[in-house]
C-alpha cells in the first residue's frame, strides 16, 4: 500500500488523501454500534463508534485482514454535533483499535439509519497485498 499525498499538501489528520493498493479486496457491509446479539451497545456516539470499529475488525479477521489493510471507509452519521463533540474520544478509540492506519475516509450526515437507535454506520474496503 502506498499513501498518496500531493507535494506541498499538508498531511491530513485522521485520514489519507489517497491510497494505492494491489491485492485481494475485502468489502465490509455497513456496520453499526450493535453487538453480536444485534443489541445497540449504548446511545452514546463514541460508544457506538467503538463498537462499529470492533465489528468491522471482526469481519476483516474472518478474511485474515486487520486495520493495516483498510484502504477506504465511508461513514454515515445522524448528528453532526454529536460527532464533533465526541472528537477527542473518537481519536483515542481509533488509536486503541486501529493504531496508525489512516485510510481514505468520508463522512456523510444523513436523516437517519435503518436501525432507529444507530447513530453511525461505516462501510469499509480493505486490500490484502499479494
C-alpha positions as CSV (number, residue, x, y, z in Angstrom):
1,X,0.0,0.0,0.0
2,X,1.2,3.5,-0.8
3,X,-0.3,6.6,0.8
4,X,-0.8,9.3,-1.8
5,X,-0.3,13.0,-0.8
6,X,0.4,15.6,-3.5
7,X,3.6,17.6,-3.0
8,X,3.0,20.7,-0.8
9,X,-0.3,19.4,0.7
10,X,-0.3,19.2,4.4
11,X,-0.7,15.7,5.9
12,X,-4.4,15.2,6.7
13,X,-5.3,14.5,10.3
14,X,-7.0,11.1,10.8
15,X,-7.3,10.0,7.2
16,X,-5.3,9.9,3.9
17,X,-6.0,11.8,0.7
18,X,-5.4,8.7,-1.4
19,X,-4.1,5.1,-1.2
20,X,-2.7,2.9,-4.0
21,X,-3.1,-0.8,-3.3
22,X,-2.8,-4.1,-5.1
23,X,-4.1,-7.4,-3.8
24,X,-7.2,-9.3,-2.6
25,X,-10.1,-6.9,-1.9
26,X,-12.4,-7.3,1.1
27,X,-15.7,-5.4,1.3
28,X,-17.3,-5.0,4.7
29,X,-21.0,-4.0,4.8
30,X,-22.1,-1.0,6.8
31,X,-21.5,-1.8,10.4
32,X,-23.5,-0.1,13.3
33,X,-23.0,0.1,17.0
34,X,-24.6,-3.2,18.0
35,X,-23.1,-6.3,19.4
36,X,-23.3,-9.9,18.2
37,X,-26.9,-10.2,19.6
38,X,-27.9,-7.2,17.4
39,X,-28.4,-5.0,20.5
40,X,-27.2,-1.4,20.3
41,X,-24.5,-1.1,22.9
42,X,-25.3,2.5,24.0
43,X,-26.9,5.7,23.0
44,X,-23.6,7.5,23.2
45,X,-21.9,8.3,19.9
46,X,-18.4,7.4,21.0
47,X,-19.6,4.0,22.4
48,X,-21.3,3.2,19.1
49,X,-18.3,4.3,17.1
50,X,-16.1,2.0,19.1
51,X,-18.5,-0.9,18.5
52,X,-18.6,-0.1,14.8
53,X,-14.8,-0.4,14.6
54,X,-14.8,-3.7,16.7
55,X,-17.5,-5.1,14.3
56,X,-15.5,-4.1,11.3
57,X,-12.3,-5.7,12.6
58,X,-14.2,-8.9,13.4
59,X,-15.4,-9.2,9.8
60,X,-11.9,-8.4,8.5
61,X,-10.4,-11.0,10.7
62,X,-12.6,-13.6,9.0
63,X,-10.6,-12.9,5.9
64,X,-7.2,-12.8,7.6
65,X,-7.1,-9.0,7.5
66,X,-6.7,-6.2,10.1
67,X,-6.7,-2.5,10.4
68,X,-3.5,-2.2,8.4
69,X,-5.3,-3.5,5.3
70,X,-8.1,-0.9,5.3
71,X,-7.9,1.5,2.4
72,X,-11.4,3.2,2.5
73,X,-14.1,3.9,5.0
74,X,-17.4,5.7,4.3
75,X,-19.3,6.7,7.4
76,X,-22.9,7.9,7.8
77,X,-23.8,9.9,10.9
78,X,-27.2,11.1,12.1
79,X,-25.9,14.0,14.2
80,X,-23.0,16.3,13.1
81,X,-22.7,17.9,16.6
82,X,-22.5,14.5,18.4
83,X,-19.7,13.6,16.1
84,X,-17.8,16.8,16.7
85,X,-18.4,16.7,20.4
86,X,-17.1,13.1,20.6
87,X,-13.9,14.1,18.7
88,X,-11.3,13.6,21.4
89,X,-12.9,10.3,22.5
90,X,-13.0,9.1,18.8
91,X,-9.3,9.8,18.4
92,X,-8.5,7.7,21.5
93,X,-10.7,4.9,20.3
94,X,-9.2,5.0,16.9
95,X,-5.6,4.7,18.2
96,X,-6.6,1.9,20.5
97,X,-8.3,-0.3,17.8
98,X,-6.8,0.9,14.5
99,X,-3.3,2.0,15.5
100,X,-1.6,4.2,12.9
101,X,-3.8,3.1,10.0
102,X,-5.4,6.1,8.3
103,X,-7.5,5.1,5.3
104,X,-9.2,7.3,2.8
105,X,-12.4,8.4,4.6
106,X,-15.6,10.4,4.1
107,X,-18.5,11.0,6.5
108,X,-21.9,11.9,5.3
109,X,-24.7,13.4,7.5
110,X,-27.9,11.5,7.0
111,X,-31.5,12.0,8.3
112,X,-31.5,8.5,9.8
113,X,-30.3,4.9,9.5
114,X,-32.4,1.8,9.1
115,X,-31.8,0.7,12.8
116,X,-33.6,3.6,14.6
117,X,-31.1,3.9,17.5
118,X,-28.0,3.7,15.3
119,X,-26.0,7.0,15.3
120,X,-23.2,5.9,13.0
121,X,-22.7,3.3,10.2
122,X,-19.4,2.7,8.4
123,X,-18.7,0.6,5.4
124,X,-15.1,-0.5,4.7
125,X,-12.9,-1.7,1.9
126,X,-9.6,-3.5,2.7
127,X,-6.9,-4.8,0.4
128,X,-4.5,-7.6,1.5
129,X,-1.3,-7.4,-0.6
130,X,-0.3,-10.1,-2.9
